[in-house]
Each structure stands twice: as C-alpha cells, then as structure tokens.
Amino acid sequence: MTRMRKIILILWMSALLASPAAAQVTNDQLLRATETSENWLSYSGDYSSQRFSRLTQINAANVHQLKTEWVFQTGVTGPFQAVPLVFDGLMYLTTPNNEAIALDARTGRQVWRYRHPLPEQILGAKVNRGLAALGDKLFMATLDGRVIALDHKTGHVVWNTKTEGSHPAISHTVAPLVVKNKVIVGTSGGEYGVRGFIDAYDADTGKLAWRFYTVPGPGEPGNETWAGDSWKSGGAPNWLTGSYDPQLNLLYWTTGNPSPDHDGSVREGDNLYSCSIVALNPDTGKLQWHFQFTPHDVHDWDANQIPILLNAPYQGRPRQLLALANRNGFFYLLDRTNGKFLFAKPFAQVTWASKINEDGRPVRLPNTLPSEQGAYVCPGMAGATNWFSPSYHPQTKLFYVLARETCDNYYVRPQKYEEGKYYSAGANVENPKEREWGALRALDPTTGEKKWEYKFFSAPWTAGTLATAGNLVFAGDNEGYLMAFDAAKGKLLWRFQTGANIYASPIMYALNGKQYLAQASGSSLYVFALPTPEPMKGQRR
Amino acid sequence: MIKPSQKMVQQKARLMIVLFALFSVALAQNHDPHQKNPLTGQLAALQKGRELFAANCAFCHGKDAIGGTRGPALAGGEWKHGDSDAALFRTISKGIAGTAMPASDLTETETWQLVTYLRGFKSVAPASIQGDRIAGEQVFRMNCAQCHMVKGRGGRLGPDLLHTLERRSLDEFISAVREPDKKIERGFETIRVITAQGKTLDGVRKNEDTFSLQMMERGGRLRLLDKSDVRSVTDERRSLMPAFNEARLSATQLQNLLAWLDGLREVKAKP
C-alpha cells in the first residue's frame, strides 16, 4: 500500500468514526419512538403498535388542503404492502419481490436499490411488508426463507442467513421487529402445511438466537391438542409483525390458521397455538402465556392481526391491556401482563358463535362448519377484518378498525397432505346474493361499543389506518381512496383517489419543519403535505 | 318432425365432431403430450372442471369466474399469462410468481378438466355455425339492435354481441339469451337510482365506489353522479334484458342470429 493510499484510508476511517450517532437507529430511539414522531422506525410506528403520530402540523382544521408532494413509482407489480421506514432524511421501502429501496424523503429521489435474487418458484403469497432498522443496518425477511441485513447508506449486504428448516414453503413476508439486539421474524406458509415458528437473529451477526415453534412438538405442552401426527403439518404461521412491552419485557406475536384450513377431522383438538397470541420472553423465546381466539379453527380465521398495547382504566382500575379485532368477527380485550381474557364483543356480523364465554372460548352455533354441501357463515373467509392495521388514539381513546361485512359458503374437500402442495382441504364461495360492504369503525376498547362508523361501498380488503394527534384518523379503501376523518366524530375531511388498490397502511413523518403523509398504492408511493405549512411546535428532537 | 330444440342439439353435436377433428389434427402434429388438452370439448370434463373451479378457484376469481376482489375475471377476461393449453396448464399447476396466484395441488387430469372448463368461456372456432345469415341479420335488427351493438350498429346499453360471441362459449351465449337474469356481467348490473331531488334513474352500473357512481340509463345516456346527489342505489338483481324464450325467439331464429354473427368474425389464419 502506498503512503498516499494509507493516508486516504486513515482519513476515510476517521470520517466513519466521526459520523454522528444520530444517523443510526438506536435501541433508545426504538423505545421512545412515540415521542420522536418525526421518524417512522418500525412497521407499526412503535412497540405498542398503536400507529399513532404525535405530529399536529396536519390537523382536522387544515387537512382538506393536503396536496401530493411527490410520487415514487417502484416499477414492480404485485401487491405493494410495504410500510416505509423514515429516519434521518431517508425513506426505506420494499417491493413485493424483495427489492429494498432508499429514497430522499423530501423529494422521492432514489439513493440506492438492492435487488434480492429469488428462485423462480416461490410457494405462497409474493409480498413483503417492509424493513426493520437498528444501528447502521436494515433488516429484510425474504420470500426464499432468508433474513438479510443491509447497510443503511448503500444497501450492501452485511449478512445473509438462511432460515433453518427444509420445508419448501418456508417463506417470509413479514416486516421484522427489532427488540434489544435481536431481529424477530415469523414464517409464512399456512396454506402449505408448514410448522409455524418465530425466530430471533442476532442483529450484529445474523446468528439464530432462539426459535419458538407455534405448533408444539412431542413432549411439549400443547402437543396433545393435535391428533396423531397432525402437528407436523399444523401451520400456525406468524407473518405479521408483533408488539413489545419493554417494562414487562414481553414480546406479543399472533399466529395463523391450522393446516389444513377447512378439514378439522384430520387434526382433532384445539390445535395450539394456532389462531392465538403468544407472549414470549424476547431474550430466550420462552413462552410466558398464550390466548387462543379460535380453538380448532376450520374457517381460515387466522389471528394474524395487529395486537395493540394500551393502558386504560377497566372496571374501575388502571390496567395494562392488549386489544385485538379478530378475523373471526369479535373484538377482544386481554390483560397483557398475564393473558387473562377480559371480554369479547362482535364488531361485525357474526353467525358462527352466540358469544365468547367467560373463559374466552366461543359458544359455537350449529351448522356452521364447512360441509360437502356448503355452510353459509358470516364472516366470510377473508374475515371481519384481516392483517391490515388498526390504530389507537390515546386522546380520543378510540380503537379504529376497518371492518368487513361479508359471508361465504364454506365447503370441505378431504385432501392428503403432500409437502410443497397447497393444503386447504376445502374452499369458500362468495355469496352472490348479498353485496359485500364495509366500514371504518371507532370502538371504545374497554367496552367494544361502536362510537361511530363511516360506511364504504365495498369491504375493505388490504388498506390500514393511522391515528394522529391532529385529531385525525386516516384509512384507505378497495377502490383506491385515501381518506382522512375527524378522529372524535368520524366526519370525512379529505380524500384522494390514488388510482389503484391500497394494500398497505399510511405513515406520518416530518423533515425540516414539514409534516408528510405517505401511502403505498398500486406500485407507487404517494407522499402528501400542506402547501403552506405552519411552523411545527415543540416536536424537534 | 324434428323440434327446433332437437335440431339445435344435432347441430351442436356436429359442431363438436368438427372441433374434435380439428384438435385431433393439432394433437397429431404435436409430439409433447402436455402441450394440448386431451379433454378438449368433452362435456363431462367441462362439468367436472366447473365443480373443481367452485372448490378451488372461486374464492379469488369469483363465482362462475366472473372475477372477485382478490382475482381477475377468467370468464370473458384477458388471460394475461398466456391462453394456450400449455400456458393455462402451467398457470394452474405452478401458479404465477409475483401475484397471489398459488400453485395448485390438482392432478394432471383435474388440471386438464379445469382447462376444459375455462376454454368453455372462449368462443368456438370461427365460421363454423350453420344457419341463414341474412335471416340472422334481420333477427338482430328486430330484437337486439335497440340495446346491443355489432360492428358499430345498434345500441349501447348491453354488451357488444360480436365481442360477446368471441369471449363466450356457445352454451353461455344461448343461456344469456334465454335466461339473461341468471348471470349478469360486471358493468351491466341493473340498478335503480333515486337522486337527491327524488328523480328515478334506471340503468346499468358501469362502476361505483363510496363517493361516486357511473351508470348508463336505459336510453343510453351516461350519468356520472356524486353520491352526495344520490338518495339511494338499489341492485335490481335482474337483467334489463327481457328473457328471449322460444315463444319470443325460435331456435331457428337464434341459430340464424348466431350464424350471422359468426360470419362477421375475422377468420384467423391457421399455421
């Protein structure tokens, strides 16, 4: 090495060391994400998954002025489900085929793009819901069953870990969650008879730290809830980002449907921990408690919905709560310290159960199981809601959920399990007589009571919600509208036609004193701001 | 004496024989057994395919393949991943990367049955329907032209008839004439709208969302409405078209109409 090169190297290394710490996401920032609302640091915005932004420059009084600031076209087709991350002036997003893209968050101009090589055949849904960040790394879980770390300034691969396990349908669509120094991911493949699991990888090395199987093996508690060997292809995949309570040190993750979807006769029993929420110690992956929403599900009502952590008085005393609007049509409230069931109430039409008993188990109604002739049941298979994000507003104290009013005919079709083959053992057919519709509903999470609703022409399928301190709640619909509502009263204040189905949830961020709203739609990302924004108050870090 | 309906059946049977012969030639020319559907045109396979479709595909692609919120229409729709037998077989068995279309677990025979069913939505070979074309044109003028267009002539309320013949099987076309309420294409659903001023508008829905409605009135006038100007929208769940039963349109008349339409189609050169 020449002398000159040495000098350059030393200068370059000192420059690296001198980089401001603020250019990286720290654990402390992740813990205080709600206070630093200028960034969007994780899939649901913060560990509570409330999807609540404290920014108020855009508010109920001026939201009608919102204008498109820029649009970024990914050039990639397929459902664009990614929630972008934003910090230090950059926006990071992913495409359905595992490309990761960094943009100038003020202008939408691309800084770098990483293209993950994928094999020709991928089993299951070809989507990706976004990245996680810690230090100078971004983390992406991929369709070919890998977890990779990318350098946040260049998109260069830092590490690339193949998920252990040989099942051909092991595939990741989830946006990872960083807890302490671990990258938490779950698997997809619920329609292919995988055995679901949640993994934690060391953020520095990519080494597997622990694995929790959401279908217990022989000798483990819960294995007795699966007849014979049915646990081996039991499903219960975990493809939606969980929540975390740092005080309790509990990681909350929801689980998918048991496999096969519709023929329960081959897997008699409750089928733990399918259609459940599990609370894990994030350091060890050890189960602390679980709650099963739909024991022995046969309607494909997985519990891959976002668990929202909130603190509120319940029956006269302050409680640490967990709220979840389930695909099966019931809204649930649990004590998140111990998983104790508090209550459940329908938030959409339900014909399969008369109520949820005090022990948290449903009281099923007759003739609601899939059959050869077909059983007509509400909600339909896609559920009374689905994976798209609800939100919680700590000031209005309301829980916002996109509800679907749908019913289906459910059929069973016995099927033998074969590795790598679609394993549903049944089907459902939309009822052609009744038009599906839906609504944005605001619920009191401590009673399940509906405070207001805004009806939509069709049943919302994939767009999510966002609540803000500007007394706003944002939501998208099937026909491509992004809408803003008065969070307290439900009045529509603004709408924009994006021109394609909205498949993801909106986010908020701020840069240089300007607040932005971002929403993926079609294969584009839309960013909105006010034309003449007022100065921001007290929100600078 | 042969009743018109029996005559029709005979003509369809003849048509099947011609079709089968055509495909046999195609089969003989092709050495890869997977390239062509061995069950082409077999009614039993079509029926089985219909059942398989209801159980495996209808969740996304809708009842009778009319399309749903989760998948495109396959009946009369565009098969954008290829419309050869081999392409359909591949799409069903392997799925489509980058879309929600999964690989299926159906057997080879079942997959071909499904292909046979899907093929039923595509029209028969051109210039193969027999009948009196001049009389057929007269049938069109007297019965259909008020609402249906053919090569720029006729009304706008219903689907273009030539285009429909090109996208539908003969069975479906006949069923749509005889029992139009049974299956209504998207974009032609009958609605009754009461405006905020109390005016009643009858017509078909072109599109609708939470905030707007695009419809065509009976007379062919396009109405682009804001929901704020609309008091109610009622789905009539029937076609605006009257049922053309045999008393209204004999089998011979229908046959002639089909022959006339068929004669208007462009015959594509066979390789």
Contacts between the chains, C-beta under 8 A, distances in Angstrom:
chain1	res1	chain2	res2	distance
A	77	B	98	6.4
A	78	B	98	4.6
A	78	B	99	6.1
A	79	B	100	6.9
A	96	B	98	6.4
A	97	B	98	6.0
A	118	B	97	8.0
A	120	B	97	6.7
A	121	B	94	6.7
A	121	B	95	7.8
A	121	B	97	6.9
A	121	B	103	7.4
A	122	B	97	6.1
A	123	B	95	7.9
A	123	B	102	7.1
A	123	B	103	6.4
A	124	B	102	6.7
A	125	B	100	5.9
A	125	B	102	8.0
A	126	B	97	6.1
A	126	B	98	5.1
A	126	B	99	6.6
A	126	B	100	7.5
A	191	B	102	7.0
A	381	B	59	6.6
A	382	B	70	7.5
A	411	B	54	7.8
A	411	B	55	6.0
A	413	B	55	5.4
A	415	B	105	7.1
A	418	B	105	6.6
A	421	B	103	7.6
A	421	B	105	3.7
A	422	B	102	5.4
A	422	B	103	6.4
A	422	B	104	6.0
A	422	B	105	4.7
A	423	B	105	7.1
A	426	B	55	7.6
A	427	B	54	7.1
A	427	B	55	4.4
A	427	B	56	6.1
A	427	B	58	6.8
A	427	B	59	6.1
A	428	B	59	5.5
A	429	B	54	6.0
A	429	B	58	4.7
A	429	B	59	7.1
A	429	B	63	5.8
A	430	B	58	7.3
A	430	B	59	7.6
A	430	B	62	6.7
A	430	B	63	6.3
A	430	B	68	6.2
A	432	B	63	5.2
A	433	B	237	7.6
A	435	B	235	6.5
A	436	B	69	7.6
A	455	B	210	7.5
A	456	B	210	5.0
A	457	B	208	5.9
A	457	B	209	5.0
A	457	B	210	4.5
A	458	B	69	6.8
A	458	B	209	7.5
A	459	B	69	7.3
A	461	B	69	5.5
A	461	B	70	7.3
A	477	B	209	7.5
A	477	B	210	6.5
A	478	B	69	6.3
A	479	B	209	3.8
A	479	B	210	6.9
A	481	B	209	7.0
A	481	B	210	6.7
A	481	B	211	7.0
A	495	B	211	6.9
